[in-house]
Each structure stands twice: as C-alpha cells, then as structure tokens.
Amino acid sequence: MAQRALDLPPHVEARKQTLVEEVLTLCKKHGFSHPKDLATSPDTSHIPLFDLQLLADLMSKLEYIVKHRELPPEEEPRELVDDREYTLEIPERHMVHEVFEKNGRFLCAFRSFRRNTDAPGNYKVFRDSGEKIMPLCKKVFESFLCACGKDTIVAWQQGDERAFVLQYIDRETPAHLQGEKDKLLIDGGKLLAVKDEDGDYPLNKRGEFIGIPGGYKNVDTVLQVGEKYFFAAQEKGESRTHVYDEQGNKVDETGGMEWIKQLAWYKGRLIMFAVNVVTGILEMDGTPVAGTEERGNLQGMSVIDDQLFFVTRRINPSENDHYLGCLEKEIPQIQVPFSSDRGVIAKTGGDVYVTDGNTVTVFYEDGEIMEGMDTLSPLHFDDDTSVHISRDVLRNKDIILVCDEQERFALRQGKKAGILPTWSAKKIHALGQIDDHRFFVIGEENGKVVKRVFDLHKL
C-alpha cells in the first residue's frame, strides 16, 4: 500500500501531503508525534472531542486516497449541471429510440416507423436545442449515443457494411478514431474500446489508445482507478484473456481466463469477475476472493464504499431468481431485478440499488427495502426528501413522486395511490440532481421530448 501511495496523480498527491501535515500538526498540538502514538496512549481525556473527530476525518480521507488513488468523493469538484428547460419536437412518424443525458444536457435519437430497418434515414439524432446532427455516413442502420470522458459521441452504424463511424459532438473527432470501426465496446454509456482491421484498442477518458501499440485480439472491459487504467484483453494469437495496465504490462498471475466481464478496485487491490469453466470473483492470482467461494451462480459484482456486492442466481426446479449479497454485511434474501447484459449494482445517496434496466430495487441504509416501485434510481436530498420515478399502470404513464419519510414508508409498502404525483409523462428517460433543492427530469410529453426542472422549495 505504501508503494501505491508514492505513485498518485499530482493533484491527489498534493492533497495527500496536505492531509499528512494537518494530521501531524494536530498530533503535535496534543503532545504526540504520530497518530499511532495517540491511538496507543492510555490517556486521551485531555483532547477535545472536536479534535478527535477531526483527526478521525483526516485519517479517513488519507486511507481513501491510498486505497482508491483518487480524492474522496466529497472533495472532488462537481461539474455544473445545466438548469435550463428544453423542448424537442419528435419528428413526424418517428419514435424515441434513445436519450443520452450528461450534466443536464441531452441528445435524443429517433427511429422511424418504417418496417425496413435497413432503409437510410431511419435514425435521426438531435441536440436538446433542436439542432440536427448530420450523420457522417450515407446509410444509417442504427445509432448509439455514448461518452468518452467529457466528450459526447454519436456512433453511426452503416446500412450496408454494418461498420461504425464515430462522430464527436462538440469537437473534431480525433484522427485515430476517424474512419470505419468494426466493433465498439460501450458499457454504461461509456466508450471503452474500438476495433478496426488491425485490432482492438482500449481507450482512456481522453480517447487515447492504451496498451501495446498494435492493439489486441479482443478487449473485454476497461477500468479507471484514479488516473490509472487497467483492462482485460486477449493478445493476438492467444486464446486466453489476461489483465493489463495502461502500458500493456500483464498484471494477473494466472494462465488466463475464458472471459473477464468486470474489473474492480477492492480494498486497495484489483479483483476480477471472470469465467474460467465456472464464474467467479477472483484475485489476480486466480484464487477466489475470500468469502465468495460458496456463493452460488454469480452473475455480477460491484464495489461500493469498499464493500463487495454481488448478485447470485439460484437455479433449481422451483427457483430461477436473482439475489443481492455483500461480503461485509448481511443482505435480506429477496428477489432482485437483474440481467447479465444490462444489470447494474450501484449507489444512490447512502443506499444501494439493483436494476435490470427496467425496474429498480433499493436497499436503504436503515435496512428497509423498496421492491420494484422505481423505474430509475431515486434521488435523495439532505432534508430526507427523496424523488422517485414510478409507473402508473392504470394511466400507462411514468410519474414523479416526491416523498418525505412518511410517504416513502408508504411507497415501500406499495401504497403510492395516496402520494400526489408532481408530474407525469408517457415515459421518463432521465432523472438528475442540480443542487441541494432542485432536480430535473427528461421525458416524453405530447409528441415532444422535454426537460423539466423542479424546485423542492416551491412544491
């Protein structure tokens, strides 16, 4: 761990040094040369509680930096979220295919009602301002919206060759990403790798190729840890998948895996979710992460606040369901929505949620559970207000429910009829927080895609 701490991004290293100085100054203030001396001292009664709490906070931040190689979340500068409202007309004889939101701005892809999906012009992409994005290819088979770092991208799939053409929205597409690409690796809306006739190339957040210059036979996944990158790939001429760092050095100590679906940074080290005859959560030497050996048929994993969460699938004559588990704490064994291709385990506020891309189950910090009432992950505000997107089956619409603690309890019990909806739409595609009292939604309303902004102080 000490070695990793010596190799931090410059701005993180600077903050680490400041924290170290603050810790040592605080210790010397009370007659100790090091926090270890304070921890082993038989008498700390003369130290004010405020200073003890401050020391614990400083040490917690230092530990986070060493383990994660990045600033604690509360110290990361937040990107400003656009707080304007937008209205975008849905083109005649088209339907919404995809909405891609980033910091409150969005792109929308529309698909025509034509039966022949190969027909050129079937897909149209517009900015929220109404500006049409003109495709870089003559025949469009399909469009995909994604991001690479701060850049938003339209990936056009051509009608004949089925090759992809990348188009950066707010700047010129980098030269090495121009031209036809045979395949793209997009995960969670992020462009992670591209493939051309020479090979597969993993990308960093700046859109630069990482790894060896000639590319790889196949790239499975890419993970960013602070300013460093790791990826799982097969080298050309090889049949097994390994883990590499951004310079192309092999990181794992195994004979290779059939497939590595995920990489994660867990308690200061890399782990992988891999298939090698059976599926497992493994260390870099190929051994199971302690505690995961007898967890059943593993489907996915996620590291949240240095806790390892995973979804298992039980298959027997009477059961074929998914369940959430965690190494660090007990999770009530209830069925959760999950799929191997679109399943997500993530955090919302201080709570954990699981989704298959259609419905969401939320596991609250206080032990309560909200099963399948949300269609998007909810928002939480400091005054204990939460915002939920739910489906009104009778009206066939998505609705916004702004809940206090009592209403949230009713919603957990499935009693949403008594909660007055704030807004409704044919379908709500995105929900996001602007600041400590405002949020936005993007949805379909009366033949339009609209972004609406709501202020909790005015509801």
N, C-alpha and C positions, 0 to 999 in steps of 0.2 A: 504493500500500500504506500510506503514511503517513496518508492521509485515512481509510482504513478503521480504522486503529488509534485514531483520535480518536473513533470512534463505537461504542464497545463497551458491552455490558451493564455496569451498575455494579459487580457483584462481579468481573467479568472485568477491568475497568479497574483496580480496586483491586489485584488480583493482579499485573497488568502493571506498575503503578507500583512495587510491592514488588520485583519481579524486576529492574527497571531500577536501583533503588537498590542492590540486592545486587551487581549486575554492576559498577556504578561504584565501590562500596566495595572490591570485590575488585581492581579495576584499580589504584586509588589505593594499595592496600596494597603493590603491587609497582612503584610509580613511574610508572604510566601513567594518563592522564586519560580514555581511552576504549578499548574493546576493539579498535577499528581500529588504534590505535597499537601495541597489543600484537601484533596479527596481522602488522604490517609491521616489527616490531623484529628486527634481525639477531641479537639475543642474548636468549633467554628461559631460558637454562640455570639461572638463579638462582631460577626459580619452581618450587616443588614440584609434582610430578606431580598430587598430590591437588587443588591449586588449579586447575591447568589443566583437569582433568576436571570440577571443579565449575563452572568458567566455561563450558565447553562445554555442560554440562547446563542451566545457567541460560539461555544463549543459545538452545538448542534449544527450551526452553519458551516463550521470548519469540516465536520465529519461529512456533511453533504457534499461539499466541494471535492474532498478527497475521493469519495466513493463514486460520484457521478461525473466528475470532471467538468462541471458547469456551475453557474451561480444558482443558489436556491431560487425556487420559483418566485418567491415574494420580492426578490431583488432583481429579477430580470425586467428590463424596461418593456412595458406593454406597448404594442403597436396601437396607434389610434384607430378606433373603429368609426367608420363613416356613419353619421347620424341623420343623413338625409333620406327622404322617402322617394321612391321611384315607381313609375307605372310603365309597363311594357306591353304593347298590344301583341296578342297571339296571332300570327299570320293566318289568313283565311285557309281553311281546310288543313290546318296543322294542329298538332297536339304537343304538349310539353314532353320532351324526351329526357332532359337533364337540366338541373340548376346547380351551378357551381358558385359558392359564396366564399369570399375571402375578405376579412376585415370590413364587413358590411357592404361591400360592392359585389356584384354578381354578373355572371354570364348565363345565358339561357340558350339551350339547343332545342330546336323544334323539329319534329318529324311529321312529314305529310301523311295523309290517309291513303296514299296510293298503295295498291297491293304489291306492285313490283318494287321491292326494296332496292333493287339494283338501279332504278331509274335515277339519272343525275338530278340534283336539286332536291332530293328527298329530305335532306337535313339542312337547316339554316341556323346560324348562331348569331346572337345579338348581344351587345352590351346592355346594361341596365338603362343607359342613356337613350337607347333606341338605335344606336349605330350598328349597322350590319357588318359582321366580319366576313370579308370576301375570302372564300377558300383558295388555297394555293394549288389545287388540282381541279381538273375539268369535271371529273365524275366522282361524286362522293357516295360511298357505300354506307358509311356511318361516321359519326363524330364523337370524340371523347374529350372531356374537359378535365384539366389537371393542373398541378402547380409543381414547380421545381424551385425550392427556396422561396424567394419573394416574387418570382415570375409566374404569371398565369399563362397557360398554354392551351391551344386547341390542337388536338391530334386528328387529322383528317385521314380516314381510311378510304383509299381509292376504289372506284367501282369495278375496275377490271382486274388489276394485279393484286388487290387486297393489301397492298403495301401502305405504310403510314407516312404522312408528311406532317412535320411539327411546325406550328406557327406560334411564335411568341407574340403576345398581345400588345405589350407596351414598349417593346424594343425589338431590334432586328434579331432574328433567330441566329444564335452562334453558328459560325461556319461549319463546325464539326457535327452539328445537329441538323444541318440542311440536307436536302436530298431525301430519297426514299429509305425508309427503315422497314425491315422485315417483321419486327416484333417490338412491342413495348411492354415494360413491366411497370404497371401502375397499381399502387396499393394505398388504400385510404385517401385517394385523390392526389397522391404524390407520385411523380415520375421518378422511378428509381434506376431504370436501365433501358438501353435501346440496343437493338440488334440490326446489323447490316450484313452485307455479303462477307465481311471479314470476321465478324464475331460479335459476341455480346459484350457490352461495355457498361459497367456500373457507374453511377453518377453521384457527385456530391451536390450540396444545395446550390452551388453556383453553376450547375450544369456541366461541370468539367468531368472528363473521364478519370476514373481512379483504377488502381491495379496495374497490371503489366500492360505495356503499350499495344500488344497485338490483340487484346480482348480475350474472351473466354468462349468455351463451347456453349455454356448456359449460365445465367445468373438467376438464383432463386430469391434472394432478398438482400436488402441493404439496411444497415443500422447506423445512425449517427449517435455518438456519445461525446457530448461537448463539441469540440471542434475536430474530433477524430471519427473515422469511418471504418466499419467492418462489413464484410459481405460474404455470402455463401455462393460458391460457383463451382462449375466443372471446368478444368483446364482442357484445352484442345487435345484430343487423343486419349482423354481419360473418361472413365465411366462412373467414377465416384465423386461426390461433392465434398468440398472442404471449406473451411472458413479462412478468410484472408483479411489483412489490414489494407489500408489505402495504398501502401507501396507495393502490394502484391505478395507480401510475405505470408506464408502459411501460419495460421495461429493455432489450429487444433492439433491434437496429438493422437489422431485416430487413423485407421486405414481408409477413412472416407465413409460417407453416408449415401444412401439411395437418394434422399431428398432432404433439404433443410428448409422448412417452411418459415421459421422465425428465429431471430436472434434477439437477445435481451441482455441488459446490464443489470446484474443482480448482486447486491452486497459487494460491490467493488470488483466484479468479475463478469466475463462473458458466459452465457449459457445458450443452449440452442434447443428448439423444438424440432425434432428430426425423425425421419423414417429410416429405419435400418432393420428390415424384417418386421419389427413392430415399432409403433410410435412411442417416443419417449421424450422427456425433458432431461437433457444431458449436459454434463460438464464438457469442457474442451478436450478431456482425455477419453470421452466416450462413456464414462460411467454415469448412472442416473444421479440427478440432483437428489441429495439425501431427503427422504420423506415422500418422494414421488414414485417409488418403485411399485407399490401395490395400489395404485390409484385407478386402475381400470383402463378403459379405452380412452386415452387422452385425445382431445380434439383441438385444443388451442391453449395459449398461455398469455399472460401479461404481467409485467412488474409495475406495481403501483405503490409509491411511497416505500420502496424497498421491501414490499411484500409480494410473494409469488402467488398469483391467482391462476387458476386453470379450469377448463371445462372438460368434464368426462361424459362419455356416452355409455349408457347401460343397454346391452343387447341381450335379451332373453325372451322366451315365449310370451311373457306378459308385459315387457317393457322395452321401449326403444326411445329413450329420452335423454336430455342433457341436464347436467347438474354443475353448479359452480362450487369450486373448492379453493382452499387457501392453506398454505403451509403454516402461516403464522397464527391463524385463528380458526375457530370453528364457524362454518357457514351452514345455516339451515338447509336441509336437503329438499329443495323444491325444484320442480322443472323450470328450466330457463330457455328462452328463445336463442338458438344458436345455429349457425351453418358453417361448414368448413371453408366456404369461399367468402362469405360476407359477415361472418361472426366477428363481434368486437367485444372485448372486455376493457372498460376504461373508467375514468373518474369523472364525476360531476359534483363540484363543490367538495364536500368531505365524504361523499358517498361513492359507491361503486355500482356500475350498471353493466348489464349484459344485453346485447341485441343481436338479432339476425338480419337487421336492416329493415325490418317491418314493425316489430314491436319491441318494447324495452321493459326489462325488469330491473328495478332499483333496490339495492341493499343499503339501507340507511345506517349511519354510524351508530344510532341508538338501538340497532337490532331489528327495527321494523322493516318490512318488505312491501314494495308496491309491485304487484304482478301484472304485467301486460296492459297497464292503463295508458301508458305513453307510447307515442309513435316516434318521438325523438327524445334524446336525453334531456332531462329537465334542467332549468336554471335555478340557482339558489342565491339569495341576497342576504346581506348581513342582518337584516331585521327579521329573519326567519320567514321571509316570504319566498315562495317558490313558484315557478312558472312551468306549466305542463301543456304539452300538445297531445290531445286525446282525440279519439274518433267517435263521432256521434253517428251511430249506426242507423238510427231512425231517419235522420236528415241526410245521411250519406255525405257528411262533411267533417273536416278536421276543425277542432275548436281549441281556443286558448283558455286555460283555466289558471287564474292567479289565485294562489291559496295561502292562507295563514296556517298556523299549526293545527287548528281545529278542522279546517276544511281539508287539509292534507290527510288528516286521520280518516276523514270520511271517504276521501278518494282511495285510500289504501283498502278500505272495506268495499270498494266498488260502488259507493254511493255518490256518484257525481251529479245526479239529477238536481240536487239542491244547490249546486255551485253555479252561479251565473256566468256564462261564457263572456269573455272580453271581446272576442272577435271570432268569426268563422270563415272558412274558405273551402272550396272544392277539395283542395289538397294543400297542406303547408309543407314546404320543402326545406326550410331552414329556420332555426331559432338561435339567436345570439345575444350576448350581453354587451351593452355600450359602456355603461359606467355603473355606479353603485345604486342607481334608481331607474335606469332606462334599459329597455331591451327592444329588439326588432324581430320581425318575422317576415318571411318571403313565402307568398302563396299565390294560388290561382283564384281569381275573383272576377266574375262576369266577363269572361273572354280576355282577361289580362293577367299578366304576372306582376304582382305588386309587392313592394316592400313597405311595411308599416312600422312606425316607431311608437312605442308606448312608454309613458312615464308613470311609475308606481305612485308618485305623489299626486297624480291627477285622476287616478282610477277610483 
